[in-house]
Amino acid sequence: MSETTTRPVPRRESPWGLSGENHPEPIAHRCNDRIEDVIQACFEGNPFMTVPGPFKLFWQCMRSKPGEEPTVPYTYLQIDPPKREVKLE
């Protein structure tokens, strides 16, 4: 998966309105889906049994370099796992 994800990041309206044109559009972190998998694991039965696997993959993702994230499928999320792009020269 690339450093940026194509999924939109929800925006909240504040008393000052939405951010103007001179503010960059927010982008999700490359490991955002991994932490969502960990959070979902907290609500799936016994957290002592369901959280360690997804948390290990989240930790590997955070410690990896961009483009080298783990490609293991998500445990609870129903989305495709990240894929590594092979560059042929």
Contacts in CASP RR format, 6 or more apart in sequence:
PFRMAT RR
TARGET T0000
AUTHOR 0000-0000-0000
METHOD contacts of the structure
MODEL  1
MSETTTRPVPRRESPWGLSGENHPEPIAHRCNDRIEDVIQACFEGNPFMT
VPGPFKLFWQCMRSKPGEEPTVPYTYLQIDPPKREVKLE
1 30 0 8 1.000
1 67 0 8 1.000
1 69 0 8 1.000
1 82 0 8 1.000
1 83 0 8 1.000
2 30 0 8 1.000
2 66 0 8 1.000
2 67 0 8 1.000
2 85 0 8 1.000
3 30 0 8 1.000
3 66 0 8 1.000
3 67 0 8 1.000
4 27 0 8 1.000
4 28 0 8 1.000
4 30 0 8 1.000
5 27 0 8 1.000
5 28 0 8 1.000
5 30 0 8 1.000
5 32 0 8 1.000
5 33 0 8 1.000
7 28 0 8 1.000
9 25 0 8 1.000
9 26 0 8 1.000
9 27 0 8 1.000
9 28 0 8 1.000
11 18 0 8 1.000
11 19 0 8 1.000
11 26 0 8 1.000
30 61 0 8 1.000
30 66 0 8 1.000
30 67 0 8 1.000
30 69 0 8 1.000
31 58 0 8 1.000
31 61 0 8 1.000
31 62 0 8 1.000
31 69 0 8 1.000
33 74 0 8 1.000
33 77 0 8 1.000
33 79 0 8 1.000
33 82 0 8 1.000
34 54 0 8 1.000
34 57 0 8 1.000
34 58 0 8 1.000
34 61 0 8 1.000
34 62 0 8 1.000
34 69 0 8 1.000
34 70 0 8 1.000
34 74 0 8 1.000
35 58 0 8 1.000
36 77 0 8 1.000
37 54 0 8 1.000
37 57 0 8 1.000
37 58 0 8 1.000
37 74 0 8 1.000
37 75 0 8 1.000
37 76 0 8 1.000
37 77 0 8 1.000
38 51 0 8 1.000
38 54 0 8 1.000
38 55 0 8 1.000
38 58 0 8 1.000
40 54 0 8 1.000
40 75 0 8 1.000
40 76 0 8 1.000
40 77 0 8 1.000
41 47 0 8 1.000
41 50 0 8 1.000
41 51 0 8 1.000
41 53 0 8 1.000
41 54 0 8 1.000
41 55 0 8 1.000
41 75 0 8 1.000
41 76 0 8 1.000
42 50 0 8 1.000
42 51 0 8 1.000
44 50 0 8 1.000
44 76 0 8 1.000
50 75 0 8 1.000
53 75 0 8 1.000
54 74 0 8 1.000
54 75 0 8 1.000
54 76 0 8 1.000
57 70 0 8 1.000
57 72 0 8 1.000
57 75 0 8 1.000
60 69 0 8 1.000
60 70 0 8 1.000
61 69 0 8 1.000
61 70 0 8 1.000
64 70 0 8 1.000
67 84 0 8 1.000
67 85 0 8 1.000
68 84 0 8 1.000
69 82 0 8 1.000
70 82 0 8 1.000
71 81 0 8 1.000
71 82 0 8 1.000
71 83 0 8 1.000
71 84 0 8 1.000
72 81 0 8 1.000
73 81 0 8 1.000
74 81 0 8 1.000
END
